[in-house]
Amino acid sequence: MTRTVVISGGGTGIGLAAARTFAADGDRVLLLGRRAEVLERAAAGVPGARWYAADLGEPDGARGAAAFAAEALGRVDVLLNCAGGNGGLEPDAGTADPLAAVAHDWTVNFRINVLTAALLTEALRDRLTAPGGRVLFVSSIAAYRGSGTGAYAGAKAALHPYAFDLARQLGPGGVTVNVVAPGYIEDTEFFGPHMAEEDHRARAAQSVTGRAGTPDDVARTLHWLASAAAGHLTAQVVQVNGGALPGR
């Protein structure tokens, strides 16, 4: 059966890989993100994909995306919250005040990694197919071991209890809610346009598989969690990190 799939952060990286994976299975896909030109280019390479540009960190942006989803898709069978990223790549605080810089760092990371997911999910929760709906969040290995400043890791970690609460709320209706926490994934925009080869090798070497993860590794895990085979799996965090953080 053809499903309807909404993917935030669908223009690049893990979100785009997931869009291609679901579309290849015959599903109808809606790509969401901030950059219209990126989404338009991405959708052109995903059969039947629609796209809508909005800042999902703002209530009006999430509300507009939900309204478009209702018009374009009707029901929502699968919601993938892939939007987010490294707040350090966003514009800086523009101040020499160290505490203001800390506040800015935490606020930006929370906004792009947590609010984008929470606002979109709440805007769409009444449109989720029940039973059988799926809500998925993309977290990070950083939620377990930190991220340097703590801001990005703290933001990703905040998704876990939110997902657990949602699982309890939506479970009686037959909707599952899970989290995927990737380790180092190459070919994304997380580290900016360029990464030194030695940094890439060092990060890849943290895995016991001897390689970096790929967006497709995460996309296939998301696809399985959204399948009927995972119908009794909910309120879980699935780590995709090649053993870089084993046994957690």
N, C-alpha and C positions, 0 to 999 in steps of 0.2 A: 504494500500500500504506500502511495506517495505521501510523504509527511511534509509539513511546513517547518522550516528551521530559520530562526532569527539568530544572527551572529554579530555581536558587537566587536569592534576591532577587526572587522572582516576584510579590510583592505590590504593587509600585509601579514607576514609571519604566520603564527599559529592559526589565527582567525581565517586567513585566506586558505591555508592548507585544509582546515576543517571544511570550509565551503566547498572546495573541490571534492573532498572525500564524500560529503553528504550528497552533493549533486551527482556524483558518479553512481550513487545508489538510487538515483531517480527522484530524490527529494527536491522540493522547491525551496530556494534559499533567498533570504533577505540580508544584505550586508549593511551594517551600520558603522559609522565612524565620523570623525570631525572633518576630514578632508574630501571634498566632493571629487576632485580630480583623481585622487588615489582610488576611491571607491568605484568610480566610473571605469577606470582602467582595469581594476580587479574583476568587476562584474562582466566585462567583455570576455574574460577568459573562463567564466564559470557558466555552463549551459543553463539558460533560463533564469539566471540570477537577477534580482532587483536590488536597488540600493537607495539609501536615504542618508543624507549628511546632517548631523546634529551634534551639539555638545551634550553628551549624555550625563555630564557632571552637573547640569542645570535642570531643574524640574521641567521647565518649558521644553528643553531639548528632548528629555525622555518622554514627555507627554506627546510631543509631535511625532517621535519615532513610533510610539505605541499606536497612535492614530493611523499613521501610514501603514503599519503592519496589519492593522485591522482591515484597512481598505484593500491592501495588496494580497493578504493571505487568508484573512478571516480568523480561523483558529490558529493557535501556536502549539505545535507538537513538541518542539525542542527549542530551548533557549540556551544559547552558549554565550556566556559573559567572558569574552576574550580581550576586551578593551583594557588598557592600562599601560604600564611601562615605567621607565626610569625617570623619576621626577627631576633628576639632575640634568636631564636634557631640555627641560622646560626653561623659559626665561627666569633669570635669577631674581633675587629680592631687590636688587638695585639699592642696597644700603650697606654701610660699613658696620652697622650695629649687629654684633654676633647673635644676640638673642632674637632679633627680628629675622635674621637669616635662618635660624633654627625653626622658628615658627613658620616661615615661608616653606621650608623644605618639607616639614611634616604636613602642612596644609595641602601643598601641591600633590604629594604622594597619596594622601588620603583621598583627595578629590578624584584623581585620575584612575585610581585602582579600586576604590571602595564605592564612592558615590555613583560612579558610572554603572557599576553592577547593581547596587541596591535600588537606585532610582528606576532603571530599566526593568528590573525584575518586579518591583512593586507596580509599575505602570502596566505590566503585561500579565500579572498573576491571575487575573480574572479571565484571561483569554486562553490559559493553558488547558490543553485537552485533559480531561479527567474522566476515567482513569487513563493512564498511559503516558502522560506528559513527563517531560524531562527538563530539569534545570541544572546547568553545569557551570562551574566557575573555574577560572584558571588562576591558581595561586603561584607559589614559587618555593623552591628549596630554601630560599632566604627566610621564609616564615619559620623555619626550624633552626637555622644557624646564623641568622643575622645578615646584614647587608652593608656593613661599614658604618653608616650613620645611624642605622636603625629605622629610619623613616620608611623606606621602601618595604623592608621586612615587616615592620609593624602594620603597614597598610595591608599587605598580603595576608598576614596572620588574621586580620580582622574579618576576612572573608569566611574563615572556618566556622566560628560560632554562628555567624549569620546563616550559613548553609545548614548547620545543625538545627537551628531554630525553624528554618523554612521546612526542613524535612519533617519535623514533628507537626508543623501546621498543615502541610500539603499531603502528607502520607495517607491520612484517612480517605482522601479522594483519589488515591492511586497514582500520585505524582511523586517521582523520586528526585532527590537533590544531592548532588555529589560535587566534589572538588578534585581537580587534577593539579598537582604541584610539580612542575618540571624543574629539572636541574639546568645545566648550561645547554642552551639550544642555539645552534648556529643559524645563520641566514635569517635573522630578525633585525629589527631596528633598535633593540634594547641598548646596545653599546654605541649607538651612533653610526655614522656612515663607514667608519673604518676601525678595525681592530688589529693591533700588531700581531704578527704571526706567532711570536713567542707567548703572547697572552692567550691566544687561541689554543696552542698546544698545552699550556699549563692547565687551562680549564678542562680541556678534553681529557687530560691525564688523570683527573680526579675520579673519573668513572672506572669501574672495574672491567667494563667492556672495551676500554681503550679508544673510545671515540666520543665525539660530541653528539648530543641529541640533535634531531632534526624536527622542523615543524610537523612533518608527516608522522613522526613517532607519537607526538602528542595528539595530533588529529585522529589517528587510528584509535587511540585510547578513548578519546571523547566519543567517537562513533560507536565503540563497543558499549560504553556506559549509557548511551542513548538507545541501545538496542533492547529487544525483548529478552535477550539472554541475560541482561543485567537488571531485570525487573524487580528482583528482591534485594538489590544492593542500593542502600541509601544512607545518607549522613556519614559518608566515608571520604577520606582524603587519599587519593591514589597518587603515589609518587612515580614520576617518570624521569629517572636521573641516572640510569646505567649503574646503579649501586654506589653512587657518590655519597649517599647518606643511607646506609643500609639499616634495615630492621626498625624503621620508625613508622 
